Amino acid sequence: MEEAAKMSAVLAKAKLTYVPAKAFSLKAHPDFDEAWLEKLISEHPEILGFDEGTKVVRSQILQKSGGKVDLLLRDDEDEKLYTVELMLGELDASHIVRTLDYFLREQARPETKDWTHVAVLVAEDILSSRFLGVVEYLSKIMRLIVIQLSALRVGEDFTLKSARIFDGTAEREGEIEQQEKITREDWIKKSSTASIELVEKFSPMLEQLANDLRLTYKKHLIGIAIGNRAENFVQFYPKRDFVRVGVRISNAADWRKRMGDAGFNVVGVQEADRVRFRVSPEQFEAHRDLFADFFNQSYREWTE
């Protein structure tokens, strides 16, 4: 009883106390500027809300044509590079143009041609900006994440809160894109003929799962449709020399081990219900039965 009383006293002491938070403007404060914010995010990239494995690679990257990228973040597991443009205050046109310019230049680097590039625009005030509709539109046609970063005073200290206003990297499950017609030829230009032909080799084994199943060419991936509805239990991300495949599965950890033991490069965030791995044409021919088992389980779980 005495031990229980002691533990109760410790827990009572540890109770959190509510402290009201008050929003304030970093731009209007004399102690803060964009260089300070850049340094802070370099030391604490989790401020922007990315996955734990996302790290800052470089800051103030000088472009050949002029201008400097504020931050370049890299997610090795998911093979993504984030080109980040920061600003204090209300979103303006010049920072939107810089975001697009730096993103396009980084994306053109040959050493990262097989990576997924994402533009990130961070400002204190997105929702009040006259350019809100502009960045919303851009996020629908490109990989653009728009983040509103708010400063909150808590007692004698302060914190930063990030909110994704628009996310152009998110695929809409259960919906086939109608706004922009993406074709097989578009994907060949983005990747290679060999990679698209590799994706198409998966089609016959997938078609055995449902009569009206077909591949769908979308903006960010090649997915699956059954009838008129997207059913992306398997997703393909063609690159120049390989295809990255994502599969929804309940026992993801078991399948990661199984795919790794078979010699596949398993990549991506370690999600509880998804496995991502790279496939080459040679691996496809050697592991047809493995893929069939994998897709069959995924499909059964998806349609339960």
PyMOL commands that set and color helices and strands:
alter all, ss='L'
color gray80, all
select helices_A, chain A and resi 2-13+34-43+45-48+93-107+110-112+132-141+184-190+193-207+252-261+281-286+288-303
alter helices_A, ss='H'
color red, helices_A
select strands_A, chain A and resi 21-24+54-62+68-75+80-86+116-123+144-154+157-167+213-217+222-226+229-230+234-238+243-248+266-267+274-279
alter strands_A, ss='S'
color yellow, strands_A
deselect
rebuild
show_as cartoon
